[in-house]
Amino acid sequence: MNQRLCKNVAVLCLVALALQGCGWIREHQKTIIGTGLGAAAGAGMGYVVGGKRGAVGGALVGALAGGIIGNMMERKDREAAATNQAYSYAPTQGTRVEVAGALADPAATTPGGTVNLQVTYAVMAPNDQTAVPLVETRVVTFNGTKVAELTSNVSRTPGTYTTQVPIQLRADTPKGQYQLDVVVAGAGAQGQRSATFVVN
């Protein structure tokens, strides 16, 4: 009996370590596929993914048309108390949204590769149990032209979060530098950050 219990505990510990190493606590199980989208068709067509916590909609157009938008993943990095301390937040400030950073990972890839569009942001509110409705908007531009716009509708209790959406590029994706602009907005508050990645 004791040996069996020890084995079960060992297995649970291994699973916990694997999950901790991964870091991501939630993955939306569906995918969005944009196949053969032109600029006009992509702008008017919304692909939806997600569950109770949120949804992702959008399309890849122009230079990225026909690429694949993968599963949105998210994790909570800090609880409300640690977030409030980090940003010197006081309840009298009302609802605050601070975007700590945007990241395109990897910073350099090749046609046919995958780029993760990531954002880290903090949500603060007078009541740390309040669910704040937010919209995450990711816009990718190439040579000044919008080639992707993805929106995520989420509801967050105060804390610090990181979310990412991977996009798989087509094999004939044009080479050059792409810019990622991420805006997180809701409840009268907004934050924005930018990043770049290169297709070689």
ZAKE-376314 format. One line per 8 residues: number of its first residue (from 1); their letters; for each residue x, y, z of C-alpha. Coordinates in steps of 0.2 Angstrom, whole numbers, plus 5000, padded with zeros to 4 digits. Each point is the difference from the previous one (the first is absolute). Layout:
! residues N
NUM = A = X:Y:Z  ...;
! end
This chain:
! residues 200
1 = MNQRLCKN = 5000:5000:5000  5014:5012:5005  5010:4996:4984  4985:5003:4989  4996:5017:5009  5018:5005:4997  5000:4996:4982  4984:5010:4998;
9 = VAVLCLVA = 5007:5015:5009  5016:4999:4989  4990:5000:4984  4990:5015:5006  5016:5009:5004  5007:4997:4983  4984:5006:4992  5000:5016:5011;
17 = LALQGCGW = 5018:5003:4995  4996:4998:4982  4986:5012:5001  5010:5013:5010  5014:4999:4987  4988:5003:4986  4993:5015:5009  4984:5002:4990;
25 = IREHQKTI = 4985:4996:5010  4986:5001:4987  4999:4996:4981  4985:5003:4990  4997:4984:4991  4994:5006:4983  5010:5007:4986  4997:5014:4987;
33 = IGTGLGAA = 5005:4997:4982  5001:5013:4987  5002:4992:4983  5002:5010:4984  4993:5017:5008  5002:5015:4990  5000:5017:5008  4981:5004:4997;
41 = AGAGMGYV = 4995:4982:5005  5011:5000:5016  4994:5016:5006  4982:4995:5000  5002:4983:5006  5001:4995:5019  5007:4984:5006  4996:4995:5018;
49 = VGGKRGAV = 5009:4990:5012  5000:4998:5019  4989:4995:5015  4991:5008:5014  5015:5011:5005  5002:5008:4983  5000:4999:4981  5012:5005:4986;
57 = GGALVGAL = 4994:5007:4984  5009:5006:4985  5008:4996:4983  5017:5000:4992  5000:5011:4984  5011:5006:4986  5018:4994:5003  4995:4988:5013;
65 = AGGIIGNM = 4984:4993:4992  4998:4982:5001  5010:4998:5016  4993:4991:5015  4995:5007:5016  5003:4988:5014  4993:4997:5018  5000:5015:5012;
73 = MERKDREA = 5009:4997:5016  5000:5009:5016  5008:5000:5017  4998:5011:5016  5017:5006:5006  4995:5010:5015  4986:5001:5012  4991:5017:5004;
81 = AATNQAYS = 5010:5004:5015  5017:4998:4992  4994:5009:4984  4994:5015:5011  5016:5001:5009  5010:4999:4983  4990:5015:4993  4998:5010:5016;
89 = YAPTQGTR = 4981:4998:4997  4987:5008:5012  4981:4996:4999  4997:5019:4998  5008:4998:4982  4985:4990:4994  5003:4987:4987  5018:5000:4992;
97 = VEVAGALA = 5007:4990:4986  5019:5000:4998  5008:4990:4985  5017:4995:5006  5006:4993:4983  4996:4993:4983  5011:4987:4993  5001:4991:4983;
105 = DPAATTPG = 5009:4983:5003  5011:4996:4992  5007:5017:4994  5006:4993:4984  4992:4985:4990  4999:4994:4982  4985:4998:4988  4989:4985:5007;
113 = GTVNLQVT = 5006:5003:5018  4989:5004:5015  5000:5017:5010  4992:5001:5017  4992:5017:5002  5001:5003:5019  4995:5014:5012  5002:5002:5019;
121 = YAVMAPND = 4988:5012:5009  4994:5004:5017  4982:5003:5005  4996:5010:5016  4983:5004:5008  4994:5006:5017  4992:4983:5003  5012:4986:4997;
129 = QTAVPLVE = 4986:4988:4996  4992:5011:4987  5001:4992:4982  5005:5014:4988  4995:4997:4982  5014:5004:4988  5004:4999:4982  5018:4995:4994;
137 = TRVVTFNG = 5004:5006:4982  5015:4994:4991  5004:5009:4983  5014:4994:4989  5006:5012:4986  5012:4998:4986  5007:5015:4991  4987:5010:5008;
145 = TKVAELTS = 4986:4989:4994  4989:4990:5012  5002:4981:4997  4992:4993:5016  4987:5006:5013  4995:4989:5014  4989:5004:5015  4998:4990:5016;
153 = NVSRTPGT = 4985:5004:5011  5004:4995:5018  4994:5003:5018  5014:5002:5013  5001:5002:5019  5014:5011:5005  5017:4993:4998  5014:4999:4987;
161 = YTTQVPIQ = 4997:4989:4985  5009:4994:4984  4991:4994:4985  5006:4994:4983  4993:4996:4983  5012:4990:4988  4999:5003:4981  5007:4988:4988;
169 = LRADTPKG = 5007:5009:4984  4998:4994:4982  5015:4993:4991  4999:5015:4988  4999:5014:5014  5009:5016:4994  5016:5002:5009  5003:5016:5010;
177 = QYQLDVVV = 4996:5008:5017  4983:4999:5007  4993:5011:5014  4989:4994:5014  4989:5012:5009  4990:4994:5015  4986:5010:5009  4991:4994:5016;
185 = AGAGAQGQ = 4985:5010:5004  4984:5000:5011  4990:5009:5014  5007:5016:4994  5018:4995:5001  5013:4996:4987  5018:4995:4997  5010:4997:4985;
193 = RSATFVVN = 5017:4992:4995  5009:4996:4984  5013:4987:4994  5008:4995:4983  5005:4984:4992  5009:4996:4984  4997:4987:4986  5016:4995:4993;
! end
